[in-house]
Amino acid sequence: MLDAGAELEAALRPLTWPDAELVAGGGNYLRTGGIWVYTASRRPVPGAQDVTFGRRYAGAARAARDDGEYVLLDRDWLDGPEARPELRWVIPLATLAVDGEPSVAVPVDEILARSDVVVGLSAPELDPSALLTASAIARLLGVTRSTVNAYHARQQMPPPVTTLSQRLPLWTRPVIDQWAARQTRRRRPLTP
């Protein structure tokens, strides 16, 4: 029988990339062999570090009840528009939080049992101030924003690494640079 951490790791393993342990950033990043790489090039991501379950939820509020201590998680993280795949296991365990807060309570022991599981990555290029909008990409490429939006709509460019407020797609510079370089190579005429 798998322990809680191994069960979570198995549930997060992507089916579409059999050699990958985890996928992040809209599929633009893979964790394979304990190293984060770009999906397109398989080159290591500079400065990449693992984000563990424990680190991601270390700041979550806690509440004490008669039957023990609980971690309070936002309901939207479980089944709303911001659902997080590493929390699927919580759904059968979760109970309503104290004081009618819009959160659910999960026993601290259950959270701690999964604290070492890698659930994401942190890298300098993922800093919110470094992310690119469609307008910024258009300026980089020397095209209009509507051209970038059309590439995105037709899935002719990498997926965004995140989407802000469910409306604003954002990309990292290295992912866009790799994609743009491949596009340029495809368009060059062959020389004899």
C-alpha positions as CSV (number, residue, x, y, z in Angstrom):
1,M,0.0,0.0,0.0
2,L,1.3,3.5,-0.9
3,D,1.8,6.1,1.7
4,A,0.1,9.4,1.4
5,G,3.1,11.2,-0.2
6,A,3.7,8.4,-2.8
7,E,0.0,8.4,-3.6
8,L,0.0,12.1,-4.3
9,E,3.2,11.8,-6.4
10,A,1.6,9.1,-8.5
11,A,-1.6,11.2,-9.0
12,L,0.5,14.2,-10.2
13,R,2.6,12.2,-12.7
14,P,1.6,13.3,-16.2
15,L,0.2,10.7,-18.6
16,T,1.2,12.6,-21.7
17,W,4.9,12.6,-20.9
18,P,5.9,9.2,-19.6
19,D,9.4,10.2,-18.7
20,A,8.3,13.2,-16.7
21,E,7.7,13.3,-13.0
22,L,5.7,16.5,-13.1
23,V,4.5,19.2,-15.6
24,A,4.2,22.9,-14.7
25,G,3.6,26.3,-16.3
26,G,0.9,25.2,-18.8
27,G,3.1,22.3,-19.9
28,N,6.1,24.4,-20.7
29,Y,8.2,22.9,-17.9
30,L,8.9,19.3,-17.1
31,R,10.5,17.7,-14.1
32,T,12.4,14.7,-15.2
33,G,15.2,12.9,-13.3
34,G,14.8,15.4,-10.5
35,I,15.6,18.4,-12.8
36,W,13.3,21.0,-14.3
37,V,13.7,21.4,-18.0
38,Y,11.9,23.3,-20.8
39,T,9.5,21.0,-22.6
40,A,10.4,22.3,-26.1
41,S,14.2,22.0,-25.8
42,R,14.8,19.7,-22.8
43,R,17.4,22.2,-21.5
44,P,17.6,22.9,-17.8
45,V,15.6,25.9,-16.5
46,P,18.1,28.3,-14.9
47,G,17.7,28.8,-11.2
48,A,14.8,26.3,-11.0
49,Q,13.9,25.0,-7.6
50,D,11.3,22.5,-6.4
51,V,8.2,23.8,-4.6
52,T,7.0,21.2,-2.2
53,F,3.5,20.7,-1.0
54,G,4.6,21.7,2.5
55,R,6.3,24.9,1.2
56,R,3.3,25.9,-0.9
57,Y,0.8,25.5,2.0
58,A,3.0,26.5,4.9
59,G,1.2,29.8,5.3
60,A,-2.3,28.4,5.2
61,A,-4.4,29.4,8.1
62,R,-5.0,26.8,10.9
63,A,-7.8,26.2,13.3
64,A,-8.1,24.1,16.4
65,R,-11.3,22.1,17.0
66,D,-12.2,19.6,19.7
67,D,-11.1,16.7,17.5
68,G,-7.7,18.2,16.5
69,E,-5.9,20.8,14.5
70,Y,-6.9,21.6,10.9
71,V,-5.4,23.5,7.9
72,L,-7.9,25.9,6.2
73,L,-7.8,25.8,2.4
74,D,-9.7,28.1,0.0
75,R,-12.6,26.2,-1.5
76,D,-11.7,27.5,-5.0
77,W,-8.4,25.6,-4.7
78,L,-10.4,22.4,-4.5
79,D,-13.1,22.6,-7.2
80,G,-13.4,26.1,-8.4
81,P,-11.7,28.0,-11.3
82,E,-8.4,28.0,-9.4
83,A,-8.5,24.2,-8.7
84,R,-5.0,22.9,-7.9
85,P,-4.3,19.3,-8.9
86,E,-2.2,18.5,-5.9
87,L,-5.4,19.0,-3.7
88,R,-7.7,16.5,-5.4
89,W,-7.1,14.0,-2.6
90,V,-8.5,16.6,-0.1
91,I,-12.0,16.5,-1.4
92,P,-13.2,13.4,0.5
93,L,-11.5,14.5,3.7
94,A,-12.5,18.1,3.8
95,T,-15.0,19.5,6.1
96,L,-16.5,23.0,6.4
97,A,-14.2,25.4,8.2
98,V,-15.0,27.0,11.5
99,D,-17.0,30.3,11.7
100,G,-18.6,29.7,8.2
101,E,-15.4,30.9,6.4
102,P,-15.3,30.2,2.6
103,S,-12.7,27.5,3.2
104,V,-12.5,23.8,4.1
105,A,-10.6,22.2,6.9
106,V,-8.2,19.3,6.4
107,P,-6.4,17.6,9.3
108,V,-2.9,18.9,9.8
109,D,-1.5,15.3,9.9
110,E,-2.8,14.7,6.4
111,I,-1.0,17.8,5.1
112,L,2.2,16.9,6.9
113,A,2.2,13.4,5.4
114,R,2.5,15.0,1.9
115,S,4.8,17.9,2.8
116,D,7.8,16.6,0.9
117,V,6.0,15.9,-2.4
118,V,7.2,18.2,-5.2
119,V,4.1,20.0,-6.7
120,G,5.7,22.8,-8.7
121,L,8.7,24.9,-9.6
122,S,10.1,28.2,-8.7
123,A,12.5,30.0,-11.0
124,P,13.6,33.7,-11.5
125,E,11.8,33.8,-14.9
126,L,8.5,33.0,-13.2
127,D,8.6,36.1,-11.0
128,P,5.4,38.0,-11.7
129,S,7.3,41.1,-12.8
130,A,9.1,39.1,-15.5
131,L,6.0,37.6,-17.2
132,L,5.0,38.8,-20.6
133,T,1.6,39.8,-21.9
134,A,0.5,39.4,-25.5
135,S,1.3,43.1,-26.0
136,A,4.9,42.6,-24.7
137,I,5.4,39.6,-27.0
138,A,4.1,41.6,-29.9
139,R,6.7,44.3,-29.3
140,L,9.4,41.6,-29.0
141,L,8.4,40.0,-32.3
142,G,7.6,43.2,-34.1
143,V,4.0,42.2,-34.8
144,T,0.7,43.5,-33.7
145,R,-1.0,42.3,-30.5
146,S,-3.8,40.9,-32.6
147,T,-1.3,38.7,-34.4
148,V,-0.1,37.3,-31.1
149,N,-3.7,36.8,-29.9
150,A,-4.4,34.9,-33.1
151,Y,-1.3,32.6,-32.6
152,H,-2.6,32.0,-29.1
153,A,-6.2,31.3,-30.2
154,R,-5.1,28.9,-32.9
155,Q,-2.6,27.2,-30.5
156,Q,0.3,28.1,-32.7
157,M,2.4,29.2,-29.8
158,P,3.3,27.8,-26.4
159,P,0.5,27.8,-23.9
160,P,0.7,30.5,-21.3
161,V,2.5,29.6,-18.1
162,T,-0.3,31.1,-16.1
163,T,-3.5,33.1,-16.7
164,L,-4.3,36.0,-14.4
165,S,-7.9,36.5,-13.4
166,Q,-9.0,33.8,-15.9
167,R,-8.5,36.4,-18.7
168,L,-4.9,37.6,-19.1
169,P,-2.5,34.9,-20.4
170,L,1.1,35.4,-19.4
171,W,4.3,33.8,-20.7
172,T,8.0,33.7,-19.7
173,R,10.6,35.2,-21.9
174,P,12.7,32.0,-22.4
175,V,9.6,30.0,-23.5
176,I,8.8,32.7,-26.1
177,D,12.4,33.1,-27.2
178,Q,12.7,29.3,-27.8
179,W,9.4,29.3,-29.7
180,A,10.3,32.4,-31.8
181,A,13.7,30.9,-32.7
182,R,12.0,27.7,-34.0
183,Q,9.6,29.8,-36.0
184,T,12.5,31.7,-37.6
185,R,14.4,28.5,-38.5
186,R,11.3,27.1,-40.1
187,R,10.9,30.1,-42.4
188,R,14.5,30.4,-43.6
189,P,15.0,29.2,-47.2
190,L,17.2,26.2,-47.7
191,T,20.6,27.0,-49.1
192,P,22.3,24.8,-51.6
